[in-house]
Amino acid sequence: MPETEDPSTGLFKKYLTNNRIFKNREVLRHSYRPQILPHRKPQIEEVASILAPSLRNETPSNILIYGKTGTGKTACVRYVGTELEKASSKGPVCRLVHLNCEVIDTQYRVLAQIAKSLDVSEELGSDKTRTHIPMTGWPTDQVYAELKNQLEATGGVLVIVLDEIDKLVKKSGDDTLYNLTRINSDLKNSKVSIIGISNDLSFKDFLDPRVLSSLSEEEIVFPPYNAPQLVDILAQRADGAFIAGALADGVIPLCSALAAQEHGDARRALDLFRISGELADRDESSQVTEAHVKQAQAKIETDSMIECIATLPTQSKLILFSMLILEKLGQNIFTSGEVSRIYQDIAPTIQLDVLTHRRITDLISELNMLGVINTRVVSRGRYGRTKEMWFDSNTDKIREVVLKDSRLNGLKDLDASQMEAKWLKTWFR
């Protein structure tokens, strides 16, 4: 009798049995924490030296850490925090709580999350119970008071890491930082230190001078990685991530060179490295090659552009949709005037306010700056100059993302043949 396939593995059998590429792809994730962080020893030691007084139950200085995306800021702080907690196991209690302010972006949430992270069940006597702070519903003053109570019950030093601190400040102002930088004056048995991490130096412009003075007692700048440093980082990860012989010689240098062009972003390098491996794996190739790296680069650029389009305001999406209509009509290169006419015709059909031509031009410039479209200014002789634009990428995917905006649902059938014939007859005789 013929051998029957196990239905639970049949579809994936070739992926399970023909693995020639990956040993452990999780090693290439941003969340993976290696034992050694190459080329960040000076920054690690500086952070450690600032936090060291906490091991003597003294209050460490607050720190502001700056650097572009992918320069190792978060990884270094987490590493130092882990080592600090280990070192304090036989002395004063030192703890680190890490908050991502892109998600936890209001004063209430920040205070409640800090309190939630404090496990005081062991420190409290059996006759006491921990008060649970709900994520909404209490007055902020009450949350602050309960946080102080829990800090006092815990004792020791708490290091609060506010990752992407600029997002918190821009959304909620500096009240959170004002309270946290002054909380030590209300504490007797415990101490608090704050580490702010940001990609944006300009966020300090939003801070009250008193808050800025308290918060930025120490400042550390993380420089971008250069190509040789990225080679070292990828080579370290490659040992744990890939099967021996799975990488062609030029793969790591190419990934590093491409990422170095993107401001020395180690995250970009790791993404490029991992996706190159995944593409080789899907192709059932025996090796990751430079061709796979180039394919991965194109895929990442497309994916990041799609993510960018998804977050655009509705008016920008409508202008983009107007360009898609023009392309479908055979206009591979179109002008701002043509885009404006299509836009002004379809905006009222979905109850959107019609923007002025000047504002439409501004939004077109933003789309160009984001890399969604390409533009150029051409001379029309005595008729002056005009801006021409065109798409470089897959417009089917762009259209799909644009139409996910609930306010643009009415556009799904708008580019049907009847409407196309109307525009074709009106403007493109």
C-alpha positions in Angstrom: 0.0 0.0 0.0 1.3 3.5 -0.7 2.5 5.5 2.2 -0.1 8.0 3.4 1.0 11.5 4.5 0.4 12.6 8.0 -2.2 15.4 7.3 -0.9 17.3 10.3 2.6 17.8 8.7 2.0 17.2 5.0 2.0 20.8 4.0 5.0 21.7 6.1 7.0 18.5 5.6 9.5 20.0 3.3 10.2 22.8 5.7 10.7 20.4 8.6 13.0 18.0 6.7 15.0 20.2 4.4 16.4 22.8 6.8 19.8 23.8 5.4 19.8 27.4 6.6 18.8 28.1 10.2 20.0 26.7 13.4 18.0 29.3 15.5 16.5 32.3 13.7 15.4 33.8 17.0 19.0 34.9 17.5 18.4 37.4 14.7 15.4 39.0 16.4 15.7 42.5 18.0 14.4 41.0 21.3 17.3 38.5 21.5 19.9 39.6 24.1 23.4 38.3 23.4 25.9 37.8 26.2 28.3 40.3 24.7 27.3 43.6 23.0 30.1 44.3 20.5 31.4 47.9 20.2 29.4 49.2 23.1 31.7 48.6 26.1 32.4 52.3 26.7 28.6 53.1 26.9 27.9 50.1 29.0 30.6 51.0 31.5 29.4 54.6 31.6 25.8 53.6 32.4 27.1 51.1 35.0 29.3 53.7 36.7 26.3 56.1 37.0 24.1 53.4 38.5 26.7 51.9 40.8 25.8 54.1 43.9 22.5 52.2 44.0 24.5 49.1 45.3 25.3 51.3 48.3 21.7 52.2 48.7 22.4 55.7 47.4 20.4 57.6 44.7 22.0 57.4 41.3 21.9 60.3 38.9 19.1 60.4 36.3 20.3 59.7 32.7 19.2 60.8 29.3 20.5 58.5 26.5 20.3 59.6 22.8 21.1 57.9 19.6 19.6 56.9 16.2 17.4 53.8 15.9 19.5 50.6 16.1 22.5 52.0 17.9 22.1 49.6 20.9 20.6 52.0 23.5 17.9 49.7 24.8 20.0 46.6 24.6 22.8 48.2 26.7 20.4 49.5 29.3 18.7 46.1 29.7 22.1 44.4 30.0 23.3 46.8 32.6 20.0 46.5 34.5 20.2 42.7 34.5 23.8 42.9 35.9 22.7 45.5 38.5 20.0 43.2 39.8 22.4 40.3 40.0 25.0 42.4 41.9 22.4 43.5 44.4 21.2 40.0 45.3 23.2 40.1 48.6 22.9 43.8 49.4 20.3 46.6 49.1 17.6 45.7 46.6 18.1 47.2 43.2 15.4 46.8 40.6 14.8 48.0 37.0 11.5 48.5 35.3 11.5 49.1 31.6 8.5 50.9 30.0 8.0 51.5 26.3 6.4 55.0 26.1 5.1 54.4 22.6 2.6 52.1 24.2 2.5 53.4 27.8 2.1 57.0 26.9 0.0 58.7 29.6 0.9 59.7 33.2 -1.7 57.3 34.6 -0.5 54.4 32.6 3.2 55.0 33.5 2.5 55.3 37.2 0.2 52.3 37.2 2.6 50.1 35.2 5.5 51.0 37.6 3.4 50.0 40.6 2.3 46.8 38.8 5.9 45.8 38.2 6.7 46.0 41.9 6.1 42.6 43.5 5.9 43.5 47.1 4.2 40.3 48.3 7.4 39.0 50.0 8.3 42.3 51.6 4.8 42.8 53.1 3.8 40.9 56.2 1.3 38.1 55.9 -1.3 40.4 57.5 -1.0 42.9 54.7 -2.1 42.7 51.1 -1.0 44.5 48.0 -3.4 47.1 46.7 -4.1 46.5 43.0 -4.1 49.6 40.9 -6.5 49.4 37.9 -5.2 50.5 34.5 -8.0 53.1 34.4 -10.5 54.7 36.8 -8.5 56.1 39.7 -7.6 59.8 40.2 -3.9 60.3 39.2 -3.1 61.6 42.7 -4.4 58.3 44.2 -2.2 56.3 41.8 0.8 58.4 42.7 0.1 57.9 46.4 -0.3 54.2 46.1 3.0 54.0 44.0 4.8 55.8 46.8 3.4 53.3 49.4 4.6 50.4 47.4 8.0 51.9 46.9 8.3 52.5 50.6 7.2 48.9 51.3 9.8 47.5 48.9 12.7 49.7 49.9 16.0 49.7 48.0 16.5 51.5 44.6 14.2 51.4 41.6 15.6 52.4 38.2 12.7 53.4 35.9 13.6 53.2 32.2 11.4 55.3 29.9 12.1 54.0 26.4 11.1 56.4 23.6 10.5 59.1 26.3 9.9 61.6 23.5 6.6 59.9 22.7 5.4 60.3 26.3 6.4 64.0 26.4 4.9 64.9 23.0 1.5 63.2 23.9 1.1 63.9 27.6 3.4 66.8 28.3 6.0 66.8 31.1 3.8 66.2 34.2 4.9 62.6 34.4 8.5 63.5 34.4 7.9 66.4 36.9 6.4 64.0 39.4 8.9 61.2 38.9 11.9 63.5 39.2 10.6 64.8 42.5 9.3 61.5 44.0 12.5 61.0 46.0 11.6 64.0 48.2 8.5 62.1 49.3 10.3 58.8 50.0 12.2 57.7 53.1 12.9 54.0 52.7 13.5 53.8 48.9 15.0 55.7 46.1 14.2 56.2 42.4 16.4 56.9 39.4 15.2 57.6 35.9 16.8 56.6 32.5 15.2 58.3 29.5 16.0 56.8 26.0 15.2 58.8 22.9 16.0 59.0 19.2 14.9 62.6 19.1 17.2 65.3 20.6 14.5 68.0 20.0 12.1 66.5 22.5 13.9 68.5 25.2 12.3 71.6 23.7 8.9 70.4 25.1 10.3 70.2 28.7 10.0 72.8 31.5 13.5 74.0 32.3 13.1 72.7 35.9 12.2 69.2 34.7 15.0 69.2 32.2 17.5 70.2 34.8 16.4 67.3 37.1 16.1 64.7 34.4 19.3 65.3 32.4 21.8 65.1 35.2 23.9 62.8 33.0 23.7 62.6 29.2 25.1 59.8 27.0 25.1 59.8 23.2 25.3 56.4 21.3 27.0 56.9 17.9 25.8 54.9 14.9 27.7 51.7 13.9 30.0 51.8 10.9 30.2 48.9 8.4 33.1 47.0 10.1 31.3 47.2 13.4 28.1 45.8 11.9 30.2 43.0 10.4 31.3 42.0 13.9 27.7 42.2 15.2 26.3 40.0 12.4 29.2 37.5 12.6 28.5 37.1 16.3 24.8 36.4 15.6 25.6 34.2 12.6 27.3 31.6 14.8 24.1 30.9 16.8 21.6 31.6 14.0 22.8 29.7 10.9 23.9 26.2 10.2 27.6 25.9 9.3 28.2 26.6 5.6 24.8 28.2 5.1 26.2 31.7 4.4 28.1 32.7 1.2 31.2 34.7 1.8 29.8 38.1 0.7 26.5 38.0 2.7 27.7 39.5 6.0 29.7 42.4 4.4 26.9 43.2 2.0 24.3 43.3 4.8 26.6 45.5 6.9 27.4 47.9 4.0 23.7 48.4 3.2 22.8 49.0 6.8 25.7 51.4 7.3 24.2 53.5 4.5 21.0 53.6 6.6 22.7 55.6 9.5 24.5 52.6 11.0 21.3 50.9 12.1 22.0 47.4 13.7 18.3 46.6 13.6 18.2 47.2 9.9 21.3 45.0 9.5 19.7 42.2 11.5 16.4 42.4 9.6 18.3 42.3 6.3 20.3 39.3 7.6 17.3 37.4 8.8 15.0 38.0 5.8 17.9 37.0 3.5 18.0 33.7 5.3 14.3 33.3 5.2 14.2 33.9 1.4 16.9 31.3 0.9 15.0 28.9 3.2 11.8 29.3 1.2 13.7 28.8 -2.1 15.1 25.6 -0.6 18.6 26.9 -1.4 21.6 25.4 0.2 23.1 28.8 0.9 22.2 32.4 1.6 23.7 34.4 -1.2 24.2 38.1 -2.1 21.2 37.8 -4.4 19.0 36.9 -1.4 20.3 40.0 0.4 19.3 42.2 -2.5 15.9 40.6 -2.6 15.6 41.1 1.1 16.5 44.8 0.8 13.8 45.3 -1.8 11.2 43.5 0.4 12.1 45.6 3.5 11.8 48.8 1.5 8.4 47.8 0.2 7.1 46.7 3.6 8.3 49.9 5.3 6.6 52.0 2.7 3.4 50.1 3.1 3.5 50.7 6.8 4.1 54.4 6.2 1.1 54.6 3.9 -1.1 52.9 6.5 -0.4 55.7 9.0 -1.1 58.6 6.6 -4.0 61.0 7.2 -7.1 60.3 5.3 -6.6 63.4 3.0 -3.2 62.2 2.0 -4.6 58.8 1.2 -7.2 60.3 -1.0 -4.6 62.3 -2.9 -2.7 59.0 -3.3 -5.8 57.3 -4.5 -6.3 60.1 -7.1 -2.8 59.2 -8.4 -3.7 55.5 -8.6 -6.8 56.4 -10.7 -4.5 58.4 -13.1 -2.1 55.4 -13.4 -5.0 53.1 -14.1 -6.1 55.5 -16.9 -2.7 55.0 -18.5 -1.0 58.1 -17.1 2.3 56.6 -15.8 3.6 60.1 -15.3 1.1 62.8 -14.1 1.1 66.4 -12.9 -0.1 68.0 -9.7 -2.8 69.7 -11.6 -4.2 66.4 -12.9 -4.0 64.9 -9.4 -5.8 67.9 -8.0 -8.7 67.7 -10.5 -9.3 64.0 -9.8 -9.1 64.7 -6.0 -11.6 67.6 -6.2 -14.0 65.4 -8.1 -14.0 62.5 -5.7 -13.6 64.1 -2.3 -17.3 65.3 -2.1 -18.5 61.8 -2.9 -17.2 60.6 0.5 -18.1 63.7 2.4 -14.5 65.0 2.8 -13.7 68.7 2.8 -12.0 69.7 -0.4 -8.5 71.1 0.2 -7.0 74.0 -1.7 -4.6 73.4 -4.6 -1.7 74.8 -2.4 -2.5 72.3 0.4 -2.7 69.4 -2.1 0.7 70.4 -3.4 2.1 70.4 0.1 0.7 66.9 0.8 2.2 65.7 -2.6 5.6 67.0 -1.4 5.2 65.0 1.8 4.4 61.8 -0.1 7.6 62.4 -2.2 9.6 63.0 1.0 8.4 59.7 2.5 9.4 57.9 -0.7 5.8 56.8 -1.7 6.1 58.6 -5.0 8.9 60.2 -7.1 8.7 63.7 -8.4 10.6 66.1 -10.6 10.1 69.7 -11.7 10.1 70.1 -15.5 10.1 73.3 -17.6 7.2 73.9 -20.0 8.9 76.9 -21.7 6.7 80.0 -21.7 4.0 78.0 -19.8 6.3 77.9 -16.8 7.4 74.9 -14.7 5.3 72.0 -13.4 5.9 69.0 -11.1 5.6 65.6 -12.6 5.3 62.4 -10.5 5.1 58.7 -10.8 5.1 55.4 -8.8 8.2 53.2 -8.5 6.6 50.3 -6.6 3.7 47.9 -6.8 0.5 50.0 -6.9 -1.9 47.1 -6.3 -0.5 46.8 -2.7 -0.7 50.6 -2.2 -4.3 50.7 -3.3 -5.1 47.8 -1.0 -3.6 49.6 2.0 -5.3 53.0 1.1 -8.7 51.4 0.9 -8.4 49.9 4.4 -9.1 53.4 5.8 -12.8 53.2 6.9 -13.5 56.8 5.6 -12.5 55.7 2.1 -14.7 52.7 1.9 -16.8 54.4 -0.7 -13.9 54.5 -3.1 -13.7 50.7 -3.6 -15.9 50.8 -6.8 -15.1 54.3 -7.8 -12.5 53.5 -10.4 -14.9 51.1 -12.3 -15.0 51.5 -16.0 -17.9 54.0 -16.0 -16.0 56.5 -13.9 -12.8 55.9 -15.8 -14.6 56.6 -19.0 -15.9 59.9 -17.5 -12.4 61.1 -16.5 -10.9 59.9 -19.8 -13.4 61.8 -21.8 -13.2 64.9 -19.7 -9.5 65.4 -19.3 -7.5 63.1 -21.6 -9.1 63.7 -25.0 
